[in-house]
Amino acid sequence: MKRKMMQLAALAMGTVKPHGTFVDTTEVGSEGFEFLNGSLDDIEDLPAFAVFPSGAYVVHFPEGLVKKKVNKKPAVELKCVCKEVKELSDPTSIEKAPKVNDQGGFLFMVDNETGRGFLKLVLNAYGAKLQTKDVAAITSAVKGTDALVIVKWSEDKSKGREYMNLVKIAPL
């Protein structure tokens, strides 16, 4: 009942026309809403969150290295956004290749030497660029940077999961 009253009030104020047609209002204006007058084909799809196929990519790290708990175990996450596909290890995997702005990421389980070792690939690469071995300084410097990464796709059939493993990284 309350929702219906709010819809009627919006209709009476002229901010909405019947059947969901948009109208311009003096409070909002039309700047930034031009796409509403176009075709669905003109509106971008949502970026996908994907496991990138084996290959080389230029990526952006919007959040940098983020500490978190996964199943009550310490981990470090490194989310990435694809800026460019440089090369696919298997050219037939083109249909699985990420598009620009698709998201992926690496999760380093730091409660074991393998996870810490993969994290150290990132820390070493950025440490060399920054000419420091200070882990705190390196960690804070990763946020907002771009890098060339070489990844290998793998699958854990017992868990039914796909993974993107870091092979090499070069900060840009």
Long-range contacts (C-beta under 8 A, 24 or more apart in sequence): 47-81, 47-99, 47-101, 47-102, 47-103, 48-98, 48-99, 48-102, 48-103, 49-102, 49-103, 49-104, 49-105, 50-96, 50-98, 50-102, 50-103, 50-104, 51-104, 51-153, 51-162, 51-163, 51-164, 52-82, 52-97, 52-98, 52-104, 52-151, 52-153, 52-164, 53-88, 53-89, 53-90, 53-93, 53-96, 53-97, 53-153, 54-88, 54-89, 54-90, 54-93, 54-151, 54-152, 54-153, 55-85, 55-86, 55-87, 55-88, 55-89, 55-90, 55-93, 55-97, 55-150, 55-151, 56-85, 56-86, 56-87, 56-148, 56-149, 56-150, 56-151, 57-82, 57-83, 57-84, 57-85, 57-86, 57-98, 57-148, 57-149, 57-151, 58-82, 58-83, 58-84, 58-86, 58-146, 58-147, 58-148, 58-172, 59-83, 59-104, 59-146, 59-147, 59-148, 59-149, 60-144, 60-145, 60-146, 61-142, 61-143, 61-144, 61-145, 61-146, 61-147, 62-143, 62-144, 63-143, 64-139, 64-140, 64-141, 64-142, 64-143, 64-144, 64-145, 65-119, 65-122, 65-139, 65-142, 65-143, 70-107, 70-109, 73-109, 73-111, 74-109, 74-110, 74-111, 75-107, 75-108, 75-109, 75-110, 75-111, 75-115, 76-107, 76-108, 76-110, 76-119, 77-105, 77-106, 77-107, 77-108, 78-105, 78-106, 78-107, 78-108, 78-122, 78-142, 79-103, 79-104, 79-105, 80-104, 80-105, 80-106, 80-149, 83-146, 86-148, 89-152, 104-164, 105-164, 106-164, 106-165, 106-166, 118-165, 118-166, 121-166, 121-168, 121-169, 122-166, 122-169, 125-169, 125-170, 125-171, 126-171, 129-171, 145-171, 145-172, 146-171, 146-172, 147-171, 147-172, 148-172
